[in-house]
Amino acid sequence: MSDTERPADQPRAADDDAWEQACAEDLAAEQARRRTQYGTPPGSAAEELRRLVDAVSEKLSGLQSPIAGMAAQGAVNQLINQAKSVVEPVIQRNPDVFDHLAAAGTELLAAYRSAVQGHERRWAEEDRPNKKDEPGGDHIDLD
């Protein structure tokens, strides 16, 4: 049966994926626009840890001190390589753990901030005398 003979209630196979393909193209264009405007978004916590280790190792290997000499430079390179060899397998085996730890850290910070703000509010109310009788704001003594 050709396209001209097909009943109106049977869509063509190409029409099924047209919406999905158009959405994917729009999403890719929007992501490219945002990358151009805002830069590369941060990756997962595991990727960020890997990038941190790489940045620190590059910075340490780039530091060359004439006083320290080659022996100290070799020790620094060895230390960097050991740190990478320890961190890399952990990141590869458990990449989601770092995301969970980052989320947990954010939640702990929010809980701490909430507790501190509550205490600060109570302390501020305890330190002020009863101001309900005075209209307006706080009285400022200029003497």
Secondary structure, 3 states (H helix, E strand, C coil): CCCCCCCCCCCCHHHHCHHHHHHHHHHHHHHHHHHHHHCCCCCCHHHHHHHHHHHHHHHHHHCCCCCCHHHHHHHHHHHHHHHHHHHHHHHHHCHHHHHHHHHHHHHHHHHHHHHHHHHHHHHHHHHCCCCCCCCCCCCCCCC
